[in-house]
Amino acid sequence: MVSGQTLSTLGPANPLFWHALIETKKLAYADTYAFNADPDVVSVPIGTLTSKSYAASLCSKVNPGEASATAPPSFDPVVGGFTGPAIGGDTIYLSTADRWGNMVSWVDSNFAAFGSGITIPGYGFVLHNRGGLFTLDPNSPNVIAPHKRPYNTLSAVFVTQDGRPLLTTGQHGSDQQGMGNMQVLVNILDLGANLQAAGDMARFTHNQVSNTLQLESQLFNLVGQDLIKLGHQGFICGRRDRRWLPGHYGGPRPHRLE
């Protein structure tokens, strides 16, 4: 995107670093909404979409001097997010490892509110309601159909190196999962951050439907105005500080509710 530059040479203090990530996210999510569907029912060109040659072909679509527009999909992938009703969510992510190098990356979600509200007798767990992420658009690969799984956002990340487990990561938050995981991995693999620092570093959230950008407060203070000048519709969203709710307590990392 910028001749002779990489993410590591640009660095996170440079607004072009974030511009590159945001614009790349837009392209990736456009493909997600265009192709993502149940692979047992629909032919998904995974080999093409994950190839380096295809990634290189998208570079020319990124304008280093201007933010791009986005075309909304035929379904709302952010139910419960800031384009849908505030109905909450029930997603957890769990990662664990042992001394022998075995690792688990696991995400579980009832989706919106309390899922379907249907509990399996004798087992006590609730079925999800992710069927709401189907579309009625007959031209979409994600159109509703019998015995078909809907589009979903769950992203349990497992990274290997030379065929062996290297690290796991994951989070909750609808479509935030893919872009959030990407930012954590960029922090580790491109910027050399350790695991704690990679999780603590400020992030953005971009909504493909409304083409709006949220920046955590430290990031907004650093590059927010520069990104707005590039055409991004950016605004501050704080650091997801701990919110204590009546009858609930816990201990995620102190500055972000994840």
N, C-alpha and C positions, 0 to 999 in steps of 0.2 A: 504494500500500500504506500509506504514511504520508502523511496529508493535507498538501499543500503542500510535500512534500519530493521531491527527486530524488536519484539516486545521487551526483551531484556535490555537492549541498548536505549530504547525510548524511556523505559522506567515509569513507575506509577505516578510520578510527579508531573509527567508530561500529559497534557489533555489529549494528545494524539494517541497515547497508549489506550485510554478509555474509549476514545472515538473508534479505534480499530476493533476493540472487543465488542462494543455495542453494535456496530455495523455488521460484524461477523455473526453476532447472535441473530440479527434480523434475517440474514440469509439462511442460517441454519434452521431457524424456526419456520421460515417460509416453506422450506423443504419438508420439515416435520409435519406441518399442517396439510401439505399437498400429498404426501406419500404414506404417512404413518397410519397403519391399520393392522388388523389381525393377519399375520403372515400365513396362517393356516387357511385363510379364505382369499386373501388378496396377494398378488405378486408385488412385493416391495423390493426395489432395486438397491438393496443394502450394499452390495459390492461396489456399485457406482458411487453411491452417496458417501461412502467411507474411504474412497480412494484418494490418494494424494493428487492425482491428475485432475480430478473433479474439483478438489479444494483449490488447486491453483487456478482453475478456470473461473472461479468466482472472484478472484482478487480484483479483476478489472471492474467489477460492479461496485467496488467500494471507492467513493470519492473522498480523498483525505481532507477536502476543504468544505464539505457540506453533508449534513445528515440526510438520510434517505427517507422516503415515505414507506409505509407498510400497507399491504392489502389484508384486510381481516379475513379469517377463514370462514367457512360456512357453518361453524359451530363456535360456541364460546368456550375456549379452553381454560378460562380463569373463573369458573364458578366459585363464588366465595372470595374472590380476589377483589381488586379495586375497580373491576368493570361489572361485577355481579353482585348479588345481594349479600349482605354481611351475615352469612349463616355459619361461619366458622368451619373448622375442619378437624379431623381426628387422624393425623398421620404421625407415626414415630419412626425414627431411624436408629438402628442398633449396629454397632461395630465392635468386634472383639477379636482377639488373637491370643495364641498361646506361645510358650517358649520354643516350640518346635517349628514355628513359622506358619501354622495353620491360621487362616483368617476367615471371618464371616462378615459379609456386608449385607444387611437385611433391612428392608423397609416394609412397613405394614400400614394400611390406611383403610378406614371406613368411608373415606371421602368427605362429603359435606354433612354438617351437623352430626347426627349419630348414625350415619349410614342409612341403610334401608329401614332400620328399626325392627328388622326381623331377626329373631334369635333362634339358633339351632337348638331344639329341645335336647336336654341332656348334656350339652357341651358348653353352652354359655357364651358363645361368641356371636357377634352380630355380622350379618352380611352387608357388604358395601352397597353403595348406590351409584357406582361409576357408569352405569348404563346411561346416565344423563349426559355423558360426553359423546354419545352417538350424534349424528346429524341426520336430518331428513332429506338432505340434498342428494339426489340420485347420482350425481356426477362425482361425488366424493368417495374415496376408498373407505372412508369411515362411516358410510351410510349404515343405518341400523338394519340388521338382518338376523334371522334365527341362528343360534349356535355360533355366534360371533362375539369376539371380545372387543370392547370399545377402546378408542384412544385413551391412554392414561399417562400421567406425568411421573409415575413412580420411577426413581432413578437410584438404585443401589450400585455404587461405583466400586469396581474392583480393578486395580492397576497391577499389571505384571511387568517384569523385566527379565528378559532371557528365559521366558517360560516359567518363572517362579513368582510367587506373590510378593508385591512391593508395598502396597498400601491400600486401604479402603477409605472411602469417604461417602458422605451422603447428607441429606437434609430434608426438611419438609417445606411445603409452601407452594403447591400447585406448579405452575410453569416456572417458578423461581428455581426449582430443583436443578434443571439442566444448566441454566446460566450460573447459578450459584456454585455448583460443582465445578463448572469450567473455570470460574475465577479462583477457587481454591487450588485446582491443579496448575493453573498458570502461576500462582504464587509459589508453588513448590518447584515445578519443573522448569519454569522460565526465570523466575526471580531468585530461586535458591532458598526460599523461606523454610523454616522447620514447621512441623505440623501445628504447633500452637500458634505461631505467628501467622501461618497461612489461614487459619481459622479466624484469627482476630482482625485481620486486615479489612478495611472498609470495602464495601461492595455496592454494586448498582442492581436495580431491578428494572427491566424494560417490559412494557406491556405491548404486545404485537397488535392487539385489536385497536387500542386508542393511540398507539405510537407515543406513549408518554414514558418518561424516565424518572425513576426515583433514585436518589443518591443518599447514602448515609451521611450524617452531618459532617464528619471529618473530610469525607471525599467531596462533598458539595463545597465546603470552604476552600478546598485546594484547587479544584478544577471546574466547579459548577458553572461559573459565569463564562468560562472559555467554551464549555460544551454548549451552552445556550447560544453563544455567538455563532457556533457551527450549525445551528438550526435544531438542536435537540430541545425538546420540551421537558426541561428538567426542573425538579423541585426537591426540596429536602425532605427526608423521612425519618430523621433521627437515627439513633443507634439501636433501636428495638430494645430499649432498656427494660430491665426486669419490671414486670407489672404483677403485683400481688393481688390475687383474686380471693374473695371470701371462701374459706374452706379449702384452698389449694396452696400448696407450697412445693418447692423443688429447687434444684440447683444446676441449671445449665451454666454455660460460661457467663460471667457476670454482666457483660454489656449487650448480649444479643439473645433474644428469646428463641432458641433452637433446640 
